[in-house]
């Protein structure tokens, strides 16, 4: 039997018997009641800056390596170090204080971007990829650290982080198109400007974020349970509609701390085995759908989209290199919108959007071979839809963990699950290197040589 919007925690459809502007306003107010604005601002900026350089690098992939080198190479250099970091760091990174992590992340990111920007176009691609690796290490460690940090600041910090990561895609791809196409700064100058962005991460942590919750926690070596912050819904708890609306973000019920023994008094090997068992329990409900959606969307972005080209006279562009950054911008726009929706809409069946993303991959790959989609504007819509699906799975995966995983396990679980997106991107990187070459060669053999008309910036 289908549930009503009220019982599901979602806002009712306009015009339905249970809808009214008063109820809408009350429900929105219940979501944001007692929200700490500095916390929201800090986590939004964390998400933005931690991911923005990653997006800029991918947007510049075509300009960095040209048409003769698969863009999957840039993707792999941008994500493999991040993946390896997320794979091992959750088991020891909690021993490093957050203030020190932030300094390391900002320094590593800036160093990597300067290496990419200041390497002349005629020099080895390997030097540029080394810079990409530095930025990737910082991004990977930053993601699992900031996700773990949301454990101490309540549910809305996760919503702010998710929105910031979505905005990073939009800002990163948008800035790159703006700098290179509209302002004419060139690839080098655009990347040099980007190298200064990590300063905002330092400002966010040391000047904006209230660090009281961190100071109140023991400087222990283990992950430990921290009481949930007050949901602030006591005054409206008698109204079931408003309470359900607040739950559209995350459950506000008191979380039961796990009764399983923690690793607090165990030796190092025992702690590691405990964490491995925790990770196994996370795989099917959370890790796998996140893995699948990332494999599909990054195979599209790095392997298929470079070949989704049309004659210039039937497009809004003057050069073939302009297609790729625009696809990236539209994808990131969809990601931003869907990641920012978590405060209002929850999707609990994570596999459904993942399978829809696989359908997008099949559709666009078939078009790259057969050219049956009549207009580039249809491709624009599909790429935007791809971004919506990817963002929905990402933010709802971590929202489900915040709701369903016991408090004592939550910080580790948030960090450990973040390995899935990087693993999916790694797999997509290897697939993309073969797919792009195959698709481009097929198109050249069939009279569409546009993918070969792109030069290194």
Residue pairs with C-beta under 8 A, 6 or more apart in sequence:
4 12
4 18
5 11
5 12
5 13
5 16
5 18
6 12
6 18
6 240
6 241
6 244
6 245
7 244
8 244
9 244
9 245
9 246
9 247
9 248
9 346
10 245
10 248
10 344
10 345
10 346
11 19
11 24
11 27
11 245
11 248
11 344
12 18
12 19
12 23
13 19
18 241
23 241
23 242
26 236
26 239
26 241
26 242
26 245
27 241
27 242
27 245
27 246
27 248
28 245
28 344
30 233
30 236
30 242
30 243
30 245
30 246
31 245
31 246
31 248
31 249
31 343
31 344
32 156
32 343
33 232
33 233
34 230
34 232
35 156
36 153
36 154
36 156
36 210
38 208
38 209
38 210
39 153
39 154
39 156
39 157
39 160
39 209
39 210
40 156
40 157
40 160
41 160
41 204
41 208
42 160
42 204
42 205
42 208
42 209
43 146
43 149
43 150
43 153
43 157
43 158
43 160
43 161
43 164
43 209
44 160
44 161
44 163
44 164
44 167
45 164
45 200
45 201
45 203
45 204
45 208
46 142
46 146
46 149
46 161
46 164
46 201
46 204
46 205
47 146
47 160
47 161
47 162
47 163
47 164
47 165
47 166
47 167
47 168
48 164
48 165
48 167
48 168
48 171
48 200
49 168
49 197
49 198
49 200
49 201
49 204
50 105
50 138
50 139
50 142
50 143
50 146
50 165
50 168
50 201
51 139
51 143
51 164
51 165
51 168
51 169
51 172
52 168
52 171
52 172
52 175
52 194
52 197
53 109
53 112
53 113
53 135
53 139
53 172
53 194
53 197
53 198
54 78
54 82
54 135
54 136
54 139
54 168
54 172
55 168
55 169
55 171
55 172
55 173
55 328
55 332
56 113
56 172
56 173
56 175
56 176
56 190
56 191
56 194
57 64
57 74
57 78
57 116
57 132
57 135
58 74
58 75
58 78
58 301
58 302
58 328
59 172
59 173
59 176
59 177
59 324
59 325
59 328
59 329
60 116
60 176
60 187
60 190
60 191
60 457
61 71
61 74
61 75
61 302
61 324
62 71
62 306
62 321
62 324
62 325
62 454
62 457
63 180
63 187
63 321
63 456
63 457
64 74
64 116
64 125
64 128
64 187
64 456
64 457
65 71
65 73
65 74
65 125
65 128
65 456
66 454
66 455
66 456
67 440
67 451
67 452
67 453
67 454
67 455
69 125
70 302
70 303
70 432
70 433
70 434
70 436
70 437
71 302
71 303
71 306
71 324
71 432
71 436
72 302
72 303
72 428
72 429
72 430
72 431
72 432
72 433
72 434
72 435
72 436
73 125
73 129
73 429
73 433
74 129
74 132
74 302
75 298
75 301
75 302
75 425
75 428
75 429
75 432
76 426
76 429
76 430
76 433
77 129
77 132
77 133
77 136
78 132
78 135
78 136
79 136
79 422
79 425
79 426
79 429
80 136
80 426
80 429
81 133
81 136
81 137
81 140
82 136
82 137
82 139
82 140
82 143
82 422
83 140
83 419
83 422
83 423
83 425
83 426
84 140
85 137
85 140
85 141
85 144
86 140
86 141
86 143
86 144
86 415
86 418
86 419
86 422
87 419
87 423
89 140
89 141
89 144
89 415
90 144
90 148
90 275
90 412
90 415
90 416
90 419
91 271
91 272
91 275
93 101
93 141
93 144
93 145
93 415
94 148
94 221
94 222
94 223
94 411
95 221
98 145
98 149
98 205
98 214
99 205
99 206
101 141
101 142
101 145
102 201
102 202
102 205
102 206
103 202
104 138
104 141
105 138
105 141
105 142
105 145
105 198
105 201
106 138
106 198
106 199
106 201
106 202
107 198
108 134
108 135
108 137
108 138
109 134
109 135
109 138
109 139
109 195
109 197
109 198
109 201
110 195
110 196
110 198
110 199
111 131
111 134
112 131
112 132
112 133
112 134
112 135
112 136
112 138
113 131
113 135
113 191
113 192
113 194
113 195
114 131
114 192
114 195
115 127
115 128
115 130
115 131
115 134
116 128
116 131
116 132
116 135
116 191
117 131
117 188
117 189
117 191
117 192
117 194
117 195
118 188
118 192
119 127
119 128
119 131
121 187
121 456
121 457
138 198
140 422
142 201
143 418
144 414
144 415
144 416
144 418
144 419
145 415
146 161
147 158
147 161
147 398
147 414
147 415
147 418
148 411
148 412
148 414
148 415
149 157
150 157
150 158
150 161
150 402
150 414
151 226
151 410
151 411
151 414
152 213
152 214
152 217
152 226
153 213
153 229
154 228
154 229
155 229
155 249
155 250
155 252
155 402
156 249
156 343
158 250
158 342
158 395
158 398
158 399
158 402
159 249
159 342
159 343
159 395
162 339
162 340
162 342
162 391
162 394
162 395
162 398
163 336
163 339
163 340
163 342
165 335
165 339
165 394
166 332
166 335
166 336
166 337
166 338
166 339
166 340
166 391
166 395
167 336
167 340
168 332
169 331
169 332
169 333
169 335
169 336
169 387
170 329
170 332
170 333
170 335
170 336
172 332
173 325
173 328
173 329
173 331
173 332
174 329
174 332
175 190
175 194
176 190
176 325
176 328
177 325
177 326
177 329
179 185
179 189
179 190
179 193
180 186
180 187
180 190
180 325
180 457
181 322
181 325
185 193
186 457
187 457
213 226
217 224
217 226
218 224
220 264
222 262
222 263
222 264
222 271
223 262
223 263
223 408
223 409
223 411
223 412
224 262
224 264
224 408
225 257
225 406
225 407
225 408
226 407
226 411
227 407
228 254
228 255
228 407
231 246
231 252
233 242
233 243
233 246
233 252
236 242
236 243
237 243
243 252
246 252
248 343
248 344
248 345
248 346
249 342
249 343
249 344
249 346
249 399
250 346
250 399
250 402
250 403
251 403
255 406
255 407
255 410
256 406
256 407
257 406
257 407
257 408
258 406
258 407
258 408
258 409
262 408
263 270
263 271
263 274
263 275
266 274
275 412
275 416
278 409
278 412
278 413
278 416
279 416
282 401
282 413
282 416
282 417
285 350
285 400
285 404
286 350
286 397
286 400
286 401
286 413
286 417
286 420
287 417
287 419
287 420
288 351
288 420
289 350
289 351
289 353
289 354
289 393
289 397
290 350
290 354
290 393
290 394
290 397
290 417
290 420
290 421
290 424
291 420
291 421
291 423
291 424
291 427
292 351
292 354
292 355
292 357
292 358
292 424
293 353
293 354
293 357
293 389
293 390
293 393
293 394
293 424
294 390
294 420
294 421
294 423
294 424
294 425
294 428
295 424
295 425
295 427
295 428
295 431
296 354
296 357
296 358
296 360
296 361
296 428
297 331
297 357
297 360
297 361
297 386
297 387
297 389
297 390
297 428
298 424
298 425
298 428
298 429
298 432
299 361
299 428
299 431
299 432
299 435
300 360
300 361
300 364
300 383
300 386
301 327
301 328
301 331
301 428
302 428
302 429
302 432
302 436
303 428
303 431
303 432
303 433
303 434
303 435
303 436
303 439
304 361
304 364
304 365
304 368
304 432
304 435
304 436
304 439
305 323
305 324
305 327
305 328
305 364
305 383
306 324
306 436
306 440
306 451
307 368
307 436
307 439
307 440
307 443
307 451
308 323
308 327
308 364
308 367
308 368
308 376
308 379
309 320
309 323
309 448
309 450
309 451
310 323
310 375
310 376
310 450
311 450
312 318
312 319
312 320
314 375
314 376
315 323
315 376
316 376
317 323
317 326
320 450
320 451
320 453
320 454
321 454
321 455
321 457
323 376
326 380
327 379
327 380
327 383
330 380
330 383
330 384
330 387
331 383
331 384
331 386
331 387
331 390
332 387
333 384
333 387
334 383
334 384
334 385
334 386
334 387
334 388
334 389
334 390
334 391
335 387
335 388
335 390
335 391
335 394
336 387
336 391
337 387
337 388
337 391
338 387
338 388
338 389
338 390
338 391
338 392
338 395
339 391
339 392
339 394
339 395
341 392
341 395
342 395
342 396
342 399
346 396
346 399
347 353
347 392
347 393
347 396
348 396
348 400
350 393
350 396
350 397
350 400
353 389
353 392
353 393
354 389
354 393
356 389
357 386
357 389
357 390
357 393
360 382
360 385
360 386
360 389
363 382
364 379
364 382
365 435
365 439
366 372
367 373
367 379
368 439
368 442
368 443
369 439
369 442
371 448
373 379
394 421
397 417
397 420
398 414
398 417
401 410
401 413
401 414
401 417
402 410
402 414
405 413
439 451
440 451
440 452
443 449
443 450
443 451
444 451
444 452
